[in-house]
Amino acid sequence: MDIVVAITLFVLALLIGVEVIGKVPATLHTPLMSGANSIHGIVIAGVVIVAAHATSPLAWVFIFLAAVLGTMNVVGGYVVTDRMLEMFKSDKGKKKKEEAK
C-alpha cells in the first residue's frame, strides 16, 4: 500500500510540475533557474530523509534516481545562473581583473 501512495504522489507531482513549467514563457526559464535550485535542494534533502527509512530495492532505485537528477539540476542551475550573471558584469570590472593578473 505504501508503494501505491508513493507512486501516486510522484505522478501527481510530475503532472503539477509539467503544468506549472509549461505555462512559463521560454524567455523566463533562465531567470527561474535560481528558484529551481532551491526546489531541487529540497528534493535532495527529501531523498536523504527517505533513504533513512528505505527497505525495498525499488525504493533504493527511486532514491538513487532522485539524488542523481536533483544533483544534476542543482549543479546545472548554478552554472546557468553564473553564466547569466557574467553577461551583466561591466567591461570595466573585466579589464581590472586582467590588469591585476
OpenMM code with the backbone's topology and positions (N, CA, C; nanometers):
from openmm import Vec3, app, unit

residues = "MET ASP ILE VAL VAL ALA ILE THR LEU PHE VAL LEU ALA LEU LEU ILE GLY VAL GLU VAL ILE GLY LYS VAL PRO ALA THR LEU HIS THR PRO LEU MET SER GLY ALA ASN SER ILE HIS GLY ILE VAL ILE ALA GLY VAL VAL ILE VAL ALA ALA HIS ALA THR SER PRO LEU ALA TRP VAL PHE ILE PHE LEU ALA ALA VAL LEU GLY THR MET ASN VAL VAL GLY GLY TYR VAL VAL THR ASP ARG MET LEU GLU MET PHE LYS SER ASP LYS GLY LYS LYS LYS LYS GLU GLU ALA LYS".split()
positions = [
    Vec3(0.0825, -0.1196, 0.0000),
    Vec3(0.0000, 0.0000, 0.0000),
    Vec3(0.0866, 0.1256, 0.0000),
    Vec3(0.1997, 0.1238, 0.0722),
    Vec3(0.2875, 0.2410, 0.0762),
    Vec3(0.3434, 0.2739, -0.0619),
    Vec3(0.3762, 0.1712, -0.1393),
    Vec3(0.4326, 0.1960, -0.2723),
    Vec3(0.3287, 0.2593, -0.3646),
    Vec3(0.2032, 0.2228, -0.3486),
    Vec3(0.0964, 0.2819, -0.4305),
    Vec3(0.0824, 0.4304, -0.3981),
    Vec3(0.0877, 0.4635, -0.2708),
    Vec3(0.0788, 0.6043, -0.2293),
    Vec3(0.1997, 0.6815, -0.2812),
    Vec3(0.3178, 0.6232, -0.2705),
    Vec3(0.4393, 0.6900, -0.3171),
    Vec3(0.4349, 0.7140, -0.4678),
    Vec3(0.3932, 0.6142, -0.5438),
    Vec3(0.3849, 0.6301, -0.6891),
    Vec3(0.2777, 0.7321, -0.7265),
    Vec3(0.1656, 0.7309, -0.6556),
    Vec3(0.0595, 0.8282, -0.6813),
    Vec3(0.1090, 0.9702, -0.6559),
    Vec3(0.1781, 0.9918, -0.5453),
    Vec3(0.2337, 1.1238, -0.5159),
    Vec3(0.3362, 1.1658, -0.6198),
    Vec3(0.4184, 1.0722, -0.6633),
    Vec3(0.5191, 1.1009, -0.7653),
    Vec3(0.4537, 1.1441, -0.8954),
    Vec3(0.3520, 1.0714, -0.9390),
    Vec3(0.2827, 1.1042, -1.0645),
    Vec3(0.2113, 1.2382, -1.0531),
    Vec3(0.1457, 1.2645, -0.9410),
    Vec3(0.0788, 1.3928, -0.9216),
    Vec3(0.1796, 1.5081, -0.9215),
    Vec3(0.2924, 1.4897, -0.8565),
    Vec3(0.3962, 1.5931, -0.8555),
    Vec3(0.4497, 1.6174, -0.9958),
    Vec3(0.4659, 1.5103, -1.0711),
    Vec3(0.5117, 1.5235, -1.2096),
    Vec3(0.4122, 1.6026, -1.2929),
    Vec3(0.2858, 1.5692, -1.2826),
    Vec3(0.1832, 1.6390, -1.3603),
    Vec3(0.1741, 1.7864, -1.3222),
    Vec3(0.1796, 1.8153, -1.1941),
    Vec3(0.1737, 1.9547, -1.1493),
    Vec3(0.2977, 2.0305, -1.1967),
    Vec3(0.4137, 1.9692, -1.1862),
    Vec3(0.5369, 2.0341, -1.2313),
    Vec3(0.5357, 2.0648, -1.3793),
    Vec3(0.4906, 1.9695, -1.4588),
    Vec3(0.4823, 1.9915, -1.6037),
    Vec3(0.3826, 2.1017, -1.6352),
    Vec3(0.2712, 2.1033, -1.5667),
    Vec3(0.1690, 2.2052, -1.5900),
    Vec3(0.2200, 2.3450, -1.5533),
    Vec3(0.2885, 2.3556, -1.4414),
    Vec3(0.3391, 2.4861, -1.3976),
    Vec3(0.4479, 2.5365, -1.4918),
    Vec3(0.5443, 2.4537, -1.5232),
    Vec3(0.6551, 2.4949, -1.6093),
    Vec3(0.6075, 2.5175, -1.7528),
    Vec3(0.5103, 2.4403, -1.7970),
    Vec3(0.4589, 2.4558, -1.9332),
    Vec3(0.3944, 2.5910, -1.9582),
    Vec3(0.3479, 2.6573, -1.8548),
    Vec3(0.2825, 2.7878, -1.8683),
    Vec3(0.3827, 2.9038, -1.8686),
    Vec3(0.5088, 2.8776, -1.8369),
    Vec3(0.6097, 2.9840, -1.8304),
    Vec3(0.6696, 3.0044, -1.9692),
    Vec3(0.6751, 3.1302, -2.0158),
    Vec3(0.7373, 3.1560, -2.1461),
    Vec3(0.8851, 3.1172, -2.1452),
    Vec3(0.9361, 3.0785, -2.2600),
    Vec3(1.0745, 3.0310, -2.2702),
    Vec3(1.1748, 3.1390, -2.2290),
    Vec3(1.1416, 3.2659, -2.2464),
    Vec3(1.2348, 3.3735, -2.2107),
    Vec3(1.2559, 3.3846, -2.0596),
    Vec3(1.1684, 3.3273, -1.9812),
    Vec3(1.1817, 3.3349, -1.8359),
    Vec3(1.2450, 3.2111, -1.7740),
    Vec3(1.2772, 3.1103, -1.8533),
    Vec3(1.3314, 2.9867, -1.7968),
    Vec3(1.4660, 3.0085, -1.7296),
    Vec3(1.5548, 3.0872, -1.7907),
    Vec3(1.6871, 3.1078, -1.7315),
    Vec3(1.6793, 3.1823, -1.5991),
    Vec3(1.6028, 3.2930, -1.5889),
    Vec3(1.5944, 3.3588, -1.4569),
    Vec3(1.5318, 3.2710, -1.3492),
    Vec3(1.4517, 3.1747, -1.3880),
    Vec3(1.3882, 3.0881, -1.2888),
    Vec3(1.4801, 2.9772, -1.2388),
    Vec3(1.5998, 2.9671, -1.2954),
    Vec3(1.6911, 2.8608, -1.2535),
    Vec3(1.7308, 2.8751, -1.1071),
    Vec3(1.7421, 2.9982, -1.0593),
    Vec3(1.7781, 3.0159, -0.9180),
    Vec3(1.6699, 2.9598, -0.8275),
    Vec3(1.5448, 2.9812, -0.8641),
    Vec3(1.4348, 2.9230, -0.7876),
    Vec3(1.4339, 2.7723, -0.7967),
    Vec3(1.4668, 2.7210, -0.9146),
    Vec3(1.4716, 2.5760, -0.9329),
    Vec3(1.5823, 2.5144, -0.8479),
    Vec3(1.6913, 2.5873, -0.8287),
    Vec3(1.7995, 2.5357, -0.7434),
    Vec3(1.7495, 2.5091, -0.6026),
    Vec3(1.6713, 2.6006, -0.5484),
    Vec3(1.6226, 2.5805, -0.4119),
    Vec3(1.5233, 2.4649, -0.4055),
    Vec3(1.4398, 2.4514, -0.5073),
    Vec3(1.3432, 2.3409, -0.5094),
    Vec3(1.4151, 2.2075, -0.5183),
    Vec3(1.5170, 2.1979, -0.6017),
    Vec3(1.5898, 2.0721, -0.6136),
    Vec3(1.6743, 2.0444, -0.4904),
    Vec3(1.7156, 2.1498, -0.4218),
    Vec3(1.7825, 2.1295, -0.2934),
    Vec3(1.6889, 2.0649, -0.1931),
    Vec3(1.5622, 2.1055, -0.1954),
    Vec3(1.4618, 2.0442, -0.1087),
    Vec3(1.4406, 1.8979, -0.1482),
    Vec3(1.4428, 1.8702, -0.2784),
    Vec3(1.4287, 1.7318, -0.3261),
    Vec3(1.5427, 1.6466, -0.2720),
    Vec3(1.6638, 1.6986, -0.2769),
    Vec3(1.7787, 1.6228, -0.2283),
    Vec3(1.7684, 1.6000, -0.0772),
    Vec3(1.7210, 1.7009, -0.0028),
    Vec3(1.7006, 1.6821, 0.1411),
    Vec3(1.5939, 1.5752, 0.1656),
    Vec3(1.4888, 1.5737, 0.0853),
    Vec3(1.3855, 1.4708, 0.0965),
    Vec3(1.4395, 1.3328, 0.0658),
    Vec3(1.5299, 1.3251, -0.0306),
    Vec3(1.5917, 1.1965, -0.0655),
    Vec3(1.6688, 1.1418, 0.0544),
    Vec3(1.7387, 1.2281, 0.1238),
    Vec3(1.8154, 1.1835, 0.2413),
    Vec3(1.7210, 1.1306, 0.3493),
    Vec3(1.6103, 1.2002, 0.3692),
    Vec3(1.5131, 1.1565, 0.4708),
    Vec3(1.4509, 1.0229, 0.4316),
    Vec3(1.4126, 1.0105, 0.3043),
    Vec3(1.3516, 0.8853, 0.2575),
    Vec3(1.4533, 0.7712, 0.2638),
    Vec3(1.5783, 0.7997, 0.2319),
    Vec3(1.6821, 0.6953, 0.2337),
    Vec3(1.7015, 0.6381, 0.3734),
    Vec3(1.6760, 0.7182, 0.4754),
    Vec3(1.6926, 0.6704, 0.6131),
    Vec3(1.5910, 0.5623, 0.6489),
    Vec3(1.4771, 0.5611, 0.5789),
    Vec3(1.3706, 0.4657, 0.6115),
    Vec3(1.3442, 0.3638, 0.5003),
    Vec3(1.4242, 0.3651, 0.3962),
    Vec3(1.4009, 0.2759, 0.2824),
    Vec3(1.4385, 0.1322, 0.3166),
    Vec3(1.3548, 0.0398, 0.2708),
    Vec3(1.3827, -0.1010, 0.2957),
    Vec3(1.3821, -0.1852, 0.1692),
    Vec3(1.3091, -0.1422, 0.0662),
    Vec3(1.2975, -0.2259, -0.0536),
    Vec3(1.3971, -0.1814, -0.1610),
    Vec3(1.4363, -0.2730, -0.2470),
    Vec3(1.5278, -0.2390, -0.3567),
    Vec3(1.4671, -0.1365, -0.4539),
    Vec3(1.3364, -0.1428, -0.4739),
    Vec3(1.2713, -0.0461, -0.5624),
    Vec3(1.2813, 0.0948, -0.5043),
    Vec3(1.2688, 0.1061, -0.3743),
    Vec3(1.2838, 0.2368, -0.3099),
    Vec3(1.4248, 0.2908, -0.3304),
    Vec3(1.5255, 0.2035, -0.3214),
    Vec3(1.6632, 0.2480, -0.3420),
    Vec3(1.6870, 0.2926, -0.4854),
    Vec3(1.6194, 0.2300, -0.5811),
    Vec3(1.6311, 0.2741, -0.7213),
    Vec3(1.5756, 0.4154, -0.7361),
    Vec3(1.4578, 0.4402, -0.6792),
    Vec3(1.3989, 0.5737, -0.6871),
    Vec3(1.4820, 0.6766, -0.6104),
    Vec3(1.5382, 0.6356, -0.4979),
    Vec3(1.6237, 0.7254, -0.4202),
    Vec3(1.7463, 0.7638, -0.5021),
    Vec3(1.8073, 0.6664, -0.5652),
    Vec3(1.9252, 0.6935, -0.6471),
    Vec3(1.8903, 0.7868, -0.7630),
    Vec3(1.7811, 0.7585, -0.8323),
    Vec3(1.7401, 0.8439, -0.9448),
    Vec3(1.7105, 0.9860, -0.8992),
    Vec3(1.6393, 1.0007, -0.7892),
    Vec3(1.6070, 1.1343, -0.7383),
    Vec3(1.7331, 1.2092, -0.6981),
    Vec3(1.8268, 1.1401, -0.6354),
    Vec3(1.9509, 1.2055, -0.5926),
    Vec3(2.0340, 1.2496, -0.7127),
    Vec3(2.0469, 1.1628, -0.8112),
    Vec3(2.1274, 1.1960, -0.9300),
    Vec3(2.0632, 1.3092, -1.0098),
    Vec3(1.9342, 1.2975, -1.0375),
    Vec3(1.8675, 1.4002, -1.1175),
    Vec3(1.8591, 1.5334, -1.0422),
    Vec3(1.8318, 1.5289, -0.9135),
    Vec3(1.8271, 1.6521, -0.8354),
    Vec3(1.9625, 1.7210, -0.8305),
    Vec3(2.0682, 1.6431, -0.8122),
    Vec3(2.2029, 1.6996, -0.8094),
    Vec3(2.2407, 1.7592, -0.9442),
    Vec3(2.2061, 1.6903, -1.0516),
    Vec3(2.2335, 1.7439, -1.1860),
    Vec3(2.1626, 1.8773, -1.2067),
    Vec3(2.0394, 1.8879, -1.1610),
    Vec3(1.9648, 2.0121, -1.1774),
    Vec3(2.0227, 2.1248, -1.0926),
    Vec3(2.0658, 2.0942, -0.9714),
    Vec3(2.1248, 2.1980, -0.8863),
    Vec3(2.2551, 2.2492, -0.9486),
    Vec3(2.3425, 2.1589, -0.9889),
    Vec3(2.4702, 2.1993, -1.0482),
    Vec3(2.4467, 2.2748, -1.1787),
    Vec3(2.3595, 2.2227, -1.2630),
    Vec3(2.3286, 2.2907, -1.3892),
    Vec3(2.2684, 2.4277, -1.3666),
    Vec3(2.1839, 2.4394, -1.2669),
    Vec3(2.1232, 2.5684, -1.2358),
    Vec3(2.2258, 2.6710, -1.1927),
    Vec3(2.3220, 2.6288, -1.1110),
    Vec3(2.4259, 2.7224, -1.0688),
    Vec3(2.5149, 2.7618, -1.1866),
    Vec3(2.5434, 2.6699, -1.2760),
    Vec3(2.6249, 2.7026, -1.3935),
    Vec3(2.5523, 2.8034, -1.4817),
    Vec3(2.4245, 2.7796, -1.5077),
    Vec3(2.3468, 2.8713, -1.5908),
    Vec3(2.3339, 3.0076, -1.5238),
    Vec3(2.3077, 3.0099, -1.3941),
    Vec3(2.2954, 3.1366, -1.3213),
    Vec3(2.4276, 3.2131, -1.3249),
    Vec3(2.5394, 3.1435, -1.3090),
    Vec3(2.6698, 3.2086, -1.3145),
    Vec3(2.6951, 3.2692, -1.4521),
    Vec3(2.6633, 3.1954, -1.5569),
    Vec3(2.6802, 3.2484, -1.6927),
    Vec3(2.5912, 3.3693, -1.7159),
    Vec3(2.4691, 3.3636, -1.6653),
    Vec3(2.3766, 3.4746, -1.6820),
    Vec3(2.4296, 3.5986, -1.6093),
    Vec3(2.4822, 3.5823, -1.4890),
    Vec3(2.5356, 3.6953, -1.4149),
    Vec3(2.6610, 3.7522, -1.4809),
    Vec3(2.7418, 3.6682, -1.5436),
    Vec3(2.8606, 3.7147, -1.6154),
    Vec3(2.8228, 3.8079, -1.7310),
    Vec3(2.7069, 3.7852, -1.7921),
    Vec3(2.6635, 3.8681, -1.9042),
    Vec3(2.6365, 4.0116, -1.8596),
    Vec3(2.5987, 4.0315, -1.7339),
    Vec3(2.5598, 4.1633, -1.6871),
    Vec3(2.6719, 4.2389, -1.6169),
    Vec3(2.7889, 4.1793, -1.6066),
    Vec3(2.9020, 4.2498, -1.5467),
    Vec3(2.9591, 4.3494, -1.6468),
    Vec3(3.0064, 4.4599, -1.5959),
    Vec3(3.0588, 4.5640, -1.6841),
    Vec3(3.1958, 4.5259, -1.7384),
    Vec3(3.2324, 4.5893, -1.8488),
    Vec3(3.3636, 4.5646, -1.9082),
    Vec3(3.4757, 4.6216, -1.8223),
    Vec3(3.4472, 4.7264, -1.7432),
    Vec3(3.5485, 4.7865, -1.6571),
    Vec3(3.5971, 4.6863, -1.5531),
    Vec3(3.5051, 4.6091, -1.4968),
    Vec3(3.5443, 4.5083, -1.3981),
    Vec3(3.6311, 4.4003, -1.4595),
    Vec3(3.6014, 4.3628, -1.5833),
    Vec3(3.6827, 4.2610, -1.6518),
    Vec3(3.8226, 4.3133, -1.6813),
    Vec3(3.8322, 4.4409, -1.7211),
    Vec3(3.9633, 4.4981, -1.7514),
    Vec3(4.0490, 4.5076, -1.6256),
    Vec3(3.9868, 4.5416, -1.5126),
    Vec3(4.0621, 4.5500, -1.3871),
    Vec3(4.1166, 4.4134, -1.3470),
    Vec3(4.0370, 4.3090, -1.3675),
    Vec3(4.0833, 4.1744, -1.3354),
    Vec3(4.2008, 4.1342, -1.4240),
    Vec3(4.1930, 4.1687, -1.5524),
    Vec3(4.3014, 4.1350, -1.6459),
    Vec3(4.4277, 4.2114, -1.6118),
    Vec3(4.4149, 4.3390, -1.5710),
    Vec3(4.5316, 4.4193, -1.5354),
    Vec3(4.5976, 4.3670, -1.4079),
    Vec3(4.5172, 4.3158, -1.3157),
    Vec3(4.5702, 4.2652, -1.1896),
    Vec3(4.6543, 4.1394, -1.2110),
    Vec3(4.6238, 4.0646, -1.3147),
    Vec3(4.6978, 3.9400, -1.3416),
    Vec3(4.8270, 3.9755, -1.4042),
] * unit.nanometer
topology = app.Topology()
chain = topology.addChain("A")
for resn in residues:
    res = topology.addResidue(resn, chain)
    for name in ("N", "CA", "C"):
        topology.addAtom(name, app.Element.getBySymbol(name[0]), res)
